[in-house]
């Protein structure tokens, strides 16, 4: 048994060791706290320095890039970072210049917004094929599957077309692109599309179709030289108009959806910038564009998907029992119309944001001139897919869709020879061929559909 003296000595030793451990722990915690504070301070200083260089503070008199009010400058974190990561470096600038440099004599240098989209991809390929310089811009948003947009991007890359990943509302990025490239034209196809989605996310239409368009025009008006602009409006602007076929002279002040309202607003904004700053602007009202590489939110696309999957599809009728009909326009015809509008676009007349003389302002229908009931569209798909659709015929919901569209294209024909040549059966055949190939579907379609056309 230990003596009382030995026990006391052991107790003192344990107390001393405990004290030493507490002291050492306190020193370690203090040192760690100082190190963490210094690291945090360093990171904060780096971030402040970074944003000071790329986004200097805005004064009351210059609240945004090139005069766009800061209250209307819509920037997310991804937009803020895009200029820094994509807009710097010699290799990046070299890629931008290379893609936008024309190969043919007197060729255009064109900025195509929405280049990763359906119409944007096809137009970019057609322009590049004939020797124009093409630079794309796309934010690759998730309105529909971004992997489809990325697949289109790969196709464009194979044809030496570079897409800058960025947003229309990133004024710094747009300004940098115009500093690098003296664009002769802008083909503005970027937009928040879809009539029904506006009921779920209305703000996305304002951000893209209005704020984004204004931001692009602000950059364009101050460019030297000012580019000529061709942009995508929509047949939706005809809204509740009942005159047929739809003519550019018909009223467009009764939009039936928010999407249509933003496109109509775009036409009025275009008029303003043409009138004040001398920008040459042409608006194109597209009528239900379809074809290979199309949009999954379009009826012909998801009808094909659902029919092959054995799922039921909704076929709408009006509240009066009439069939819903659309002026389906094949993508190749629309591309010809876009190129025709670019080729006949006159130069802008302003410089340094000041108008010198009146500038060209136009608007055209690009349709097929042959409305087809949606029921017939389904019948054609059934024949091509060799599958009977499970149809639910229901009344059209009140979501902004219009029951009927029919384009009068005589004005576009007169001014640049626009003449659609692809009927719906032929166009859908080409779409189905692409669809089963892209998605790797074992075809149950009619024999010969996968053969060369």
Backbone torsions as a table, in degrees:
resi	resn	phi	psi	omega
1	UNK	NA	131.6	-177.2
2	UNK	-68.5	146.6	179.9
3	UNK	-75.4	157.7	177.9
4	UNK	-57.8	-34.3	-178.8
5	UNK	-66.9	-42.3	-179.9
6	UNK	-65.6	-38.6	179.7
7	UNK	-64.7	-42.5	179.2
8	UNK	-62.7	-39.6	-179.3
9	UNK	-65.1	-40.6	-179.9
10	UNK	-65.3	-41.0	179.3
11	UNK	-62.3	-42.8	178.5
12	UNK	-62.8	-39.5	-179.4
13	UNK	-64.5	-41.4	179.2
14	UNK	-65.2	-40.5	177.4
15	UNK	-62.3	-40.7	179.7
16	UNK	-64.0	-45.3	179.8
17	UNK	-62.3	-40.3	177.3
18	UNK	-61.5	-42.2	178.7
19	UNK	-61.2	-45.0	-179.4
20	UNK	-62.0	-41.5	179.6
21	UNK	-63.5	-41.1	178.4
22	UNK	-62.1	-43.2	179.4
23	UNK	-62.1	-46.9	-179.5
24	UNK	-63.5	-40.4	178.6
25	UNK	-62.3	-42.8	178.8
26	UNK	-61.6	-41.8	179.2
27	UNK	-63.5	-42.2	-179.8
28	UNK	-64.5	-44.1	179.1
29	UNK	-63.0	-41.1	179.2
30	UNK	-63.2	-44.7	179.8
31	UNK	-64.5	-40.7	179.7
32	UNK	-65.3	-40.5	179.6
33	UNK	-63.0	-42.3	179.2
34	UNK	-63.9	-41.8	-179.8
35	UNK	-65.1	-43.7	179.3
36	UNK	-63.5	-40.9	178.1
37	UNK	-61.8	-43.7	-179.4
38	UNK	-65.6	-39.9	178.2
39	UNK	-64.9	-42.9	178.4
40	UNK	-61.8	-44.0	178.6
41	UNK	-62.7	-40.1	179.5
42	UNK	-63.7	-45.9	178.8
43	UNK	-61.5	-42.1	179.3
44	UNK	-61.7	-42.3	179.2
45	UNK	-65.1	-39.4	178.5
46	UNK	-63.6	-43.9	179.6
47	UNK	-64.2	-41.8	178.2
48	UNK	-61.6	-44.1	179.8
49	UNK	-62.7	-42.3	-179.1
50	UNK	-61.2	-49.9	-176.8
51	UNK	-74.1	-25.5	175.6
52	UNK	-66.9	-39.7	179.6
53	UNK	-68.6	-43.6	-173.9
54	UNK	-88.1	-28.3	-176.6
55	UNK	-140.1	79.1	-180.0
56	UNK	-63.1	153.6	-180.0
57	UNK	-57.0	145.3	-177.5
58	UNK	-98.5	130.8	178.9
59	UNK	-81.1	170.5	179.1
60	UNK	-64.7	-31.0	-176.6
61	UNK	-88.2	-15.4	178.8
62	UNK	-137.3	73.6	-169.1
63	UNK	-77.1	-2.3	178.8
64	UNK	-167.4	176.4	-179.9
65	UNK	-63.3	127.2	173.8
66	UNK	52.9	35.5	171.1
67	UNK	89.7	1.5	177.8
68	UNK	-80.1	125.0	-178.4
69	UNK	-57.5	139.1	-179.1
70	UNK	-63.1	-25.0	178.9
71	UNK	-72.3	-16.4	179.8
72	UNK	-110.2	4.2	-178.4
73	UNK	-92.2	100.9	-173.3
74	UNK	-89.6	109.5	-179.5
75	UNK	-129.9	128.1	173.0
76	UNK	-101.1	175.0	179.5
77	UNK	-58.3	-40.8	-179.8
78	UNK	-63.6	-34.8	178.8
79	UNK	-68.8	-41.0	-178.8
80	UNK	-62.4	-39.4	-175.8
81	UNK	-80.2	-19.5	-173.8
82	UNK	-62.7	-39.5	-179.9
83	UNK	-62.2	-40.6	-176.3
84	UNK	-69.7	-44.8	-174.5
85	UNK	-83.3	-36.7	-178.6
86	UNK	-97.7	-21.1	-174.3
87	UNK	-101.4	26.7	178.6
88	UNK	-141.7	154.6	177.9
89	UNK	103.0	138.5	-177.8
90	UNK	-65.2	-37.0	-178.2
91	UNK	-65.6	-40.5	178.8
92	UNK	-63.9	-46.1	180.0
93	UNK	-64.3	-36.4	178.1
94	UNK	-63.7	-40.0	178.7
95	UNK	-65.5	-40.7	177.7
96	UNK	-61.2	-46.9	-179.2
97	UNK	-65.9	-43.0	-177.5
98	UNK	-61.5	-45.7	-177.3
99	UNK	-66.7	-34.1	-174.2
100	UNK	-92.5	1.0	-179.7
101	UNK	-87.0	122.4	-179.6
102	UNK	-69.7	151.6	178.8
103	UNK	-104.6	-15.0	179.1
104	UNK	-101.9	154.6	179.3
105	UNK	-63.1	132.1	-177.8
106	UNK	61.9	24.5	178.3
107	UNK	-71.6	158.7	-179.5
108	UNK	-83.5	156.1	167.7
109	UNK	-115.6	109.3	-165.8
110	UNK	-120.1	130.6	169.4
111	UNK	-91.7	118.3	179.0
112	UNK	-106.1	108.1	175.9
113	UNK	-82.9	146.7	-174.4
114	UNK	70.1	31.6	-175.4
115	UNK	-67.0	-22.6	176.9
116	UNK	-84.6	-0.3	179.0
117	UNK	-85.2	-178.9	-175.7
118	UNK	-62.5	-62.6	-178.3
119	UNK	-68.3	-37.5	-179.2
120	UNK	-60.2	-41.2	179.6
121	UNK	-64.3	-48.3	-178.1
122	UNK	-64.9	-41.0	179.3
123	UNK	-66.8	-41.0	179.7
124	UNK	-60.5	-43.7	179.4
125	UNK	-63.7	-42.6	-179.2
126	UNK	-65.5	-40.8	179.5
127	UNK	-66.4	-43.7	-179.7
128	UNK	-65.3	-38.1	-178.8
129	UNK	-60.9	-35.0	-178.3
130	UNK	-89.3	0.1	172.5
131	UNK	106.3	7.5	176.6
132	UNK	-80.3	155.9	172.6
133	UNK	-85.0	132.5	-176.0
134	UNK	-131.3	124.7	171.8
135	UNK	-119.3	128.0	-179.0
136	UNK	-96.1	156.3	173.1
137	UNK	-139.4	129.5	180.0
138	UNK	-157.2	142.6	178.7
139	UNK	-97.3	-1.6	175.1
140	UNK	50.1	47.3	-178.4
141	UNK	-71.0	173.7	-172.1
142	UNK	-103.6	26.4	176.0
143	UNK	-55.9	-42.6	165.9
144	UNK	-133.8	172.6	-171.1
145	UNK	-44.7	110.8	-179.5
146	UNK	-63.7	-21.5	-179.6
147	UNK	-63.4	-29.8	176.3
148	UNK	-67.7	-39.8	177.5
149	UNK	-66.1	-39.1	178.8
150	UNK	-67.5	-33.8	176.6
151	UNK	-66.5	-40.0	175.4
152	UNK	-62.4	-40.4	178.9
153	UNK	-58.4	-39.3	178.8
154	UNK	-64.1	-39.0	177.4
155	UNK	-62.5	-44.1	179.3
156	UNK	-63.7	-39.9	179.7
157	UNK	-61.8	-36.9	177.9
158	UNK	-62.1	-24.0	178.8
159	UNK	-103.7	20.8	175.3
160	UNK	61.8	39.0	174.3
161	UNK	-110.7	121.1	-176.4
162	UNK	-96.5	131.5	174.9
163	UNK	-108.3	122.8	173.3
164	UNK	-81.2	126.4	177.3
165	UNK	-83.4	105.5	-177.2
166	UNK	-167.6	173.1	-173.9
167	UNK	-115.1	149.7	178.1
168	UNK	-58.6	-29.8	-177.3
169	UNK	-83.7	-0.7	175.5
170	UNK	-87.7	86.9	-176.5
171	UNK	-61.7	-35.2	-179.5
172	UNK	-64.3	-41.8	179.6
173	UNK	-65.9	-45.5	178.6
174	UNK	-60.2	-43.5	179.9
175	UNK	-62.0	-39.3	178.8
176	UNK	-63.9	-41.7	179.2
177	UNK	-62.1	-41.4	179.5
178	UNK	-72.5	-24.2	174.0
179	UNK	-71.0	-31.8	-178.2
180	UNK	-82.8	-40.4	-172.4
181	UNK	-122.3	127.8	173.2
182	UNK	-83.1	78.2	-176.2
183	UNK	-61.0	136.4	174.8
184	UNK	-87.6	-29.0	-176.8
185	UNK	-142.4	154.4	167.8
186	UNK	-122.3	128.3	170.4
187	UNK	-106.8	100.5	-171.6
188	UNK	-95.1	101.0	-177.7
189	UNK	-114.7	-8.7	-179.8
190	UNK	-67.4	133.3	179.8
191	UNK	-170.8	158.6	168.1
192	UNK	-84.4	113.2	-174.6
193	UNK	-95.1	173.2	174.0
194	UNK	94.1	131.4	-179.9
195	UNK	-80.2	-45.7	-171.4
196	UNK	-75.2	-32.5	-177.3
197	UNK	-62.0	-22.6	-179.8
198	UNK	-61.8	-24.7	179.1
199	UNK	-75.0	-20.6	179.1
200	UNK	-94.5	-39.5	-174.0
201	UNK	-138.7	70.6	-176.4
202	UNK	-63.0	-32.7	-175.4
203	UNK	-63.7	-30.3	-179.2
204	UNK	-63.1	-30.9	179.0
205	UNK	-72.4	-37.0	178.1
206	UNK	-68.8	-45.0	-178.0
207	UNK	-60.9	-43.8	-174.4
208	UNK	-88.0	-55.3	-170.1
209	UNK	-76.0	-22.5	179.1
210	UNK	-112.0	-62.3	-178.0
211	UNK	-62.1	-43.3	179.9
212	UNK	-64.6	-40.2	178.7
213	UNK	-64.7	-43.9	178.4
214	UNK	-61.8	-42.4	179.9
215	UNK	-60.8	-41.5	178.0
216	UNK	-64.6	-42.2	179.5
217	UNK	-66.4	-35.0	177.8
218	UNK	-62.4	-42.7	178.2
219	UNK	-67.0	-43.0	-177.1
220	UNK	-64.8	-37.5	-176.2
221	UNK	-65.6	-30.0	-178.6
222	UNK	-93.5	-3.8	-179.2
223	UNK	-71.3	153.8	177.0
224	UNK	-135.0	103.1	7.3
225	UNK	-81.2	157.0	171.9
226	UNK	-70.4	132.0	178.0
227	UNK	-79.7	156.3	167.7
228	UNK	-81.0	143.8	-173.6
229	UNK	-120.7	129.3	170.7
230	UNK	-119.0	128.7	-174.4
231	UNK	-138.3	159.3	-176.2
232	UNK	-89.9	109.7	166.6
233	UNK	-90.9	-146.7	-177.1
234	UNK	-159.9	151.3	173.7
235	UNK	-66.0	-15.0	179.1
236	UNK	-62.4	-20.1	-178.8
237	UNK	-63.9	-20.5	179.8
238	UNK	-71.0	-20.0	170.3
239	UNK	48.6	-119.4	-175.6
240	UNK	-87.0	9.8	176.5
241	UNK	-58.6	134.5	-178.0
242	UNK	-111.2	-2.8	176.7
243	UNK	-74.3	139.0	-179.8
244	UNK	-136.1	146.4	-8.9
245	UNK	-70.2	160.1	-177.7
246	UNK	-66.3	127.4	178.7
247	UNK	-116.7	152.2	179.5
248	UNK	-60.1	-20.3	180.0
249	UNK	-83.1	-10.1	-178.4
250	UNK	-74.6	159.4	-178.8
251	UNK	-69.6	144.2	-179.9
252	UNK	-133.9	31.8	-176.5
253	UNK	-105.0	19.8	178.0
254	UNK	-131.1	64.4	-178.9
255	UNK	-64.2	144.0	-178.4
256	UNK	-98.7	-4.9	-178.3
257	UNK	-146.8	162.0	176.7
258	UNK	-64.7	-38.5	176.5
259	UNK	-55.8	-48.5	179.3
260	UNK	-61.9	-38.4	179.8
261	UNK	-64.0	-38.8	179.5
262	UNK	-69.8	-33.8	177.3
263	UNK	-70.6	-39.0	175.5
264	UNK	-64.8	-40.1	176.1
265	UNK	-60.1	-38.6	177.6
266	UNK	-60.9	-38.8	178.6
267	UNK	-65.4	-38.5	178.7
268	UNK	-71.4	-37.5	176.6
269	UNK	-64.1	-41.1	177.5
270	UNK	-59.3	-42.6	177.9
271	UNK	-59.1	-42.3	-178.6
272	UNK	-62.9	-47.2	-177.8
273	UNK	-70.4	-30.2	173.9
274	UNK	-67.2	-44.5	-176.2
275	UNK	-68.3	-42.4	-174.2
276	UNK	-86.5	-40.9	-169.8
277	UNK	-111.4	-2.3	176.9
278	UNK	76.1	23.4	176.4
279	UNK	-76.7	132.1	174.6
280	UNK	-80.2	117.6	-173.1
281	UNK	-133.8	131.3	177.0
282	UNK	-123.9	124.7	176.7
283	UNK	-101.3	138.1	-179.6
284	UNK	-118.3	120.5	179.6
285	UNK	-92.3	100.5	-178.5
286	UNK	-75.8	141.0	176.7
287	UNK	-113.6	103.0	172.8
288	UNK	38.1	73.3	-177.7
289	UNK	-78.3	137.0	-179.2
290	UNK	-142.4	166.1	176.4
291	UNK	142.4	-176.0	178.9
292	UNK	-55.5	144.2	-177.9
293	UNK	67.8	22.3	-175.4
294	UNK	-73.0	-175.3	-176.5
295	UNK	-89.1	130.1	-179.3
296	UNK	-65.8	-14.7	179.9
297	UNK	-86.1	-1.9	179.4
298	UNK	-86.3	148.2	-172.4
299	UNK	-58.1	-45.9	-176.6
300	UNK	-60.6	-32.0	-177.4
301	UNK	-74.4	-53.4	-177.0
302	UNK	-77.8	-19.7	169.9
303	UNK	-62.8	-46.3	179.1
304	UNK	-58.9	-46.4	179.9
305	UNK	-60.7	-47.9	-175.5
306	UNK	-72.4	-36.9	178.0
307	UNK	-62.0	-44.9	179.1
308	UNK	-65.8	-30.5	-179.8
309	UNK	-86.3	-2.7	-180.0
310	UNK	75.6	19.5	-179.2
311	UNK	-92.8	150.4	178.4
312	UNK	-71.6	151.2	177.0
313	UNK	-121.8	150.0	177.9
314	UNK	-95.0	123.2	176.3
315	UNK	-111.3	118.2	-172.6
316	UNK	-86.8	146.9	167.0
317	UNK	-124.5	155.8	179.1
318	UNK	-71.9	170.1	178.9
319	UNK	-68.5	-13.4	175.2
320	UNK	-94.2	4.1	179.2
321	UNK	85.3	7.6	-179.8
322	UNK	-82.4	153.4	176.0
323	UNK	-75.9	140.1	173.5
324	UNK	-75.5	135.8	-177.8
325	UNK	-133.4	147.9	180.0
326	UNK	-132.4	149.7	176.0
327	UNK	-90.4	76.9	-176.2
328	UNK	-64.6	127.4	-175.1
329	UNK	-121.7	121.5	-175.9
330	UNK	-70.2	145.7	-172.6
331	UNK	-57.8	-39.6	-178.7
332	UNK	-62.3	-36.2	177.9
333	UNK	-67.4	-40.6	178.5
334	UNK	-64.7	-40.5	178.1
335	UNK	-59.7	-43.5	177.9
336	UNK	-60.6	-38.8	177.9
337	UNK	-66.0	-40.9	178.9
338	UNK	-63.5	-44.1	179.6
339	UNK	-67.9	-35.8	176.9
340	UNK	-64.1	-39.7	178.2
341	UNK	-66.3	-39.5	177.4
342	UNK	-64.6	-42.7	-176.4
343	UNK	-67.3	-27.5	-178.0
344	UNK	-103.2	3.0	178.3
345	UNK	-71.8	127.3	177.6
346	UNK	-79.9	162.7	-179.2
347	UNK	-69.1	149.2	173.1
348	UNK	-68.1	157.6	-171.9
349	UNK	-113.6	3.0	-179.2
350	UNK	-97.0	168.7	175.5
351	UNK	-155.1	131.8	-179.6
352	UNK	62.9	29.0	179.9
353	UNK	81.0	9.1	-179.2
354	UNK	-120.2	132.1	-179.8
355	UNK	-78.2	134.9	179.1
356	UNK	-103.6	-30.4	-179.9
357	UNK	-160.9	167.1	179.7
358	UNK	-57.6	142.9	-178.9
359	UNK	-118.2	160.5	-178.1
360	UNK	-67.4	135.3	175.0
361	UNK	-138.9	119.4	-175.1
362	UNK	-138.7	159.4	171.3
363	UNK	-146.0	136.9	-175.7
364	UNK	-136.2	148.5	167.1
365	UNK	-83.2	135.6	169.4
366	UNK	-123.0	95.2	-179.3
367	UNK	-133.1	-171.3	-178.4
368	UNK	-105.4	-10.5	177.9
369	UNK	69.2	10.1	-177.8
370	UNK	-136.6	86.5	-179.9
371	UNK	-61.7	140.4	-179.3
372	UNK	-126.0	129.6	175.7
373	UNK	-60.1	144.4	-179.4
374	UNK	-61.6	-30.9	176.9
375	UNK	-59.9	-38.0	178.5
376	UNK	-70.1	-36.7	175.3
377	UNK	-55.6	-45.4	-179.8
378	UNK	-63.8	-42.1	179.4
379	UNK	-60.4	-41.9	178.6
380	UNK	-64.0	-43.0	179.1
381	UNK	-64.0	-40.1	177.7
382	UNK	-57.9	-42.0	-179.8
383	UNK	-67.2	-42.1	-179.0
384	UNK	-70.2	-36.5	-177.1
385	UNK	-88.6	-13.2	-177.2
386	UNK	58.0	38.6	179.3
387	UNK	-137.4	136.2	177.7
388	UNK	-83.0	127.1	-179.0
389	UNK	-77.1	145.2	172.5
390	UNK	-92.6	101.1	-170.9
391	UNK	-99.4	134.5	169.0
392	UNK	-111.5	109.4	179.6
393	UNK	-88.7	114.7	-176.0
394	UNK	-132.9	165.0	177.8
395	UNK	-72.5	144.8	-178.4
396	UNK	-65.2	125.9	178.3
397	UNK	-70.3	158.0	179.2
398	UNK	-87.0	76.7	-176.6
399	UNK	-121.2	12.6	178.1
400	UNK	103.3	-12.6	176.3
401	UNK	-67.1	147.4	176.1
402	UNK	-104.1	152.8	-173.7
403	UNK	-78.5	-17.4	-168.7
404	UNK	-155.9	135.1	171.9
405	UNK	-134.5	142.8	-178.4
406	UNK	-156.1	117.4	-173.7
407	UNK	-93.1	134.7	164.7
408	UNK	-96.6	115.4	-175.0
409	UNK	-110.1	18.7	-176.0
410	UNK	-61.6	-33.6	-179.6
411	UNK	-67.1	-43.4	177.8
412	UNK	-66.7	-35.1	177.0
413	UNK	-65.3	-41.9	-179.3
414	UNK	-64.9	-41.5	-171.1
415	UNK	-88.0	-31.4	177.9
416	UNK	-147.3	26.6	170.1
417	UNK	68.6	26.2	-179.9
418	UNK	-67.3	124.0	-179.5
419	UNK	-149.0	102.9	-179.9
420	UNK	-65.1	141.9	-175.5
421	UNK	-127.1	-4.2	-173.4
422	UNK	-105.9	118.1	177.4
423	UNK	-79.7	165.9	-172.9
424	UNK	-63.2	-40.7	-179.3
425	UNK	-61.4	-43.8	179.5
426	UNK	-66.4	-44.7	-179.1
427	UNK	-64.5	-41.9	179.5
428	UNK	-67.7	-33.7	176.5
429	UNK	-59.7	-43.7	179.2
430	UNK	-67.8	-36.4	178.4
431	UNK	-66.0	-46.7	-178.3
432	UNK	-61.8	-40.0	177.4
433	UNK	-59.2	-44.9	177.2
434	UNK	-65.2	-43.5	-173.7
435	UNK	-59.9	-49.9	-177.1
436	UNK	-68.9	-26.8	176.7
437	UNK	-75.5	-45.8	-176.5
438	UNK	-65.3	-42.8	-177.0
439	UNK	-91.6	2.9	175.3
440	UNK	62.1	40.1	-177.3
441	UNK	-88.3	132.9	173.0
442	UNK	-68.6	112.5	-170.6
443	UNK	-69.2	132.6	167.8
444	UNK	-105.6	9.8	-175.4
445	UNK	-73.2	171.2	-178.3
446	UNK	-60.0	144.7	179.6
447	UNK	-57.7	131.5	178.5
448	UNK	101.7	-11.9	-177.7
449	UNK	-67.1	-27.1	-179.3
450	UNK	-91.5	-1.8	176.4
451	UNK	-73.3	164.1	178.4
452	UNK	-63.5	139.8	-179.7
453	UNK	-73.9	NA	NA
